[in-house]
Every structure is written in C-alpha cells, then in structure tokens.
Amino acid sequence: MGASSAMALALLGVIGGVALNALVHPLVTDAAFAQGGRVAEAEVTGVVEGEAQVAFTVDGEQVETVAAGAYDPHHDPREVEIRYLPESPHEAVLADHSASWGPALLSVLTLAALMSWLLAHTWYGGGTPPAVRARLRRRAPALPTARWSVPAVLCLCVGTLLCAWPYLDATPAEMVRLDPSFTWFTMGTAVLLVAVPLAWRATARHAALNRAALPSRPHSPARKVGVKAAVVLVCLLILAVPGHLLAKRLRNDAALSSGPTVRGTVEAVDKSSRRGCWFSVRVSYQVEDLPYERTLDIGCSDQRSHTAGDTVLLETSSTDPALVRIADRSR
C-alpha cells in the first residue's frame, strides 16, 4: 500500500468514524438508559435548546438537569416522567423518548446494496472465454480464491470487533459519555474498508476461473431509460438534503415573522467553532411563565452590539417558543 493509499484510507476512516458515531450514539444511549436507568417524576423548570430542564429528587438530594428528548410546552405537562442513571443522575432522558432506527437501518441497507451491486457486477461481468479460463486453471496458485476471501472475512470480523470494543465492558454512564469517533470507530472503519477491495478481488478471481464471458449485447432502449432514471434518482437524492434544509429555513422564517416578540437577556457571547467570523450568543427569555435558553449564531458585525447582560428583542414562534431569533433593528 502506497503513501497516498494509506492517507486516503486514514481520511476515509476518520470520516466513517464520525458518521458511525452520529448514527450509533443515539441508539447506544437508548440501550444504556433501558439497561441501567431508573424512572422518576420530575418537574419541568425551563426549556434549554428545545429540551426540558427538569428538577427531581434522588436519595433526598435535589437534581436539576436537562433531559434529552423533544418537549412541547403547549401540549406536554409540567410534570413528566424521566429516566436517569443512578451513578450519574445528571444524565437523564424523558421516559417516552426513543431514538429512531431509521437513519442507521437506511445507511446499512444502502451500503449493503452498493456492496452487493459491486460484487454481482464483478461476478456476472468478470467472466472470461473458455480458453483463457483453462489457462488460468492450469497456472492458478494454490487456493486462488481463499487467498483473498479469507483476509476479507478476517477484516470484516476485526473491524466489527474494533467498533464494538469500547462498549463491551462499559457501564451505562460510560456508554452515554463515550465518543470513539476518532479512535475505535476510525480504526474499525478503516479495517472494514480494507475488506472491500479484498472481497472484490476474490469475486473477480473466482469469476475468472469459473464463469464464461458473457456475449456483448447492444444497449437496448429499455436499458437507456433505466440509466436515465437512475441518474435522475441519484440527483434527487443528492438534492433532497439541501432542499429539506431550505424548506425548513423558509418555514421557520415565516413562523418567526408572524409570531410574538419578547424581551430577552444575553447570557454569554463566545467565538463560534464554525469557519469564518461567527459568534455564539446564548440568550434567556420567558414565554408563558416558563424560562427558555437558546444559543444563536451571529456574524462579526452583529457581535459588537451584543455583550453579556444586554437586553435584546427576540422574535419567537407562536407554535414553538423554543424557535427564536434576534429581531432585526433596521425594520
């Protein structure tokens, strides 16, 4: 493996590790609370970043923390059931909160479909003429397919074990706090990626030794239509995410423009981790006697006019008070 291949594998491993953690962490958190969590009655004392801030008692001590899960102050009660971890009571979720398996299953099915297509295409399109197959059989080394398929299976097993390793002996609290994106998940993803070319090589070798070449056929009109339909489908899938984000942005802008305005307080102003000159402003405000906290992004030009302790005018949504933005003073 050359230096460029190693660098590409490392980069893909890091990207895969981050993506894998984003998919797996909500499911692991659900499993941790189901395995070691306890149920308690809690009172909602506020809303922080769209989630309920709750207060409850554990062994005679008052605990106040943010419980993960969507909370709608218009429809959900002020008294809620939560699950917390006895060894770490500040780790809590709403009792009816559960992560969706949809993104993880969709990702697994997509990768499995792509891998199946690659191997099937290699198998059916990798045949050779009978004379060439006979020559390959005569000159084939011992175990011509196993020399590629066995390492592929080993990489698959080792990669899966590396991804699961940090959770094998972890307590529920450790499972919630673990972030193996750049360690175990990166190594596991890199090893799993190595299995792909090995499996492809094994399939191609097996096809060359055991399949005859398929006769070439002219492209039929139906195949051309199928290719065009596939291209259109891929383009729609690529545009689906930015289209969804744009539609959500437009809906939020419409809701904020028609919603009420409230006065809030700037709690903190910090440099944002985003690229460019951006700042994070944490504001607090009240709607229907319930305190809210929200972090907003502003540019450098707006940051100079906001300091901690300032009072600001905020636009909110009448249906979702957690949706908020700083009012435009130029209007």
PyMOL commands that set and color helices and strands:
alter all, ss='L'
color gray80, all
select helices_A, chain A and resi 3-36+102-125+130-139+146-168+172-177+184-210+221-258+300-303
alter helices_A, ss='H'
color red, helices_A
select strands_A, chain A and resi 38-48+51-58+61-70+79-85+88-94+261-271+278-287+290-299+311-316+324-326
alter strands_A, ss='S'
color yellow, strands_A
deselect
rebuild
show_as cartoon
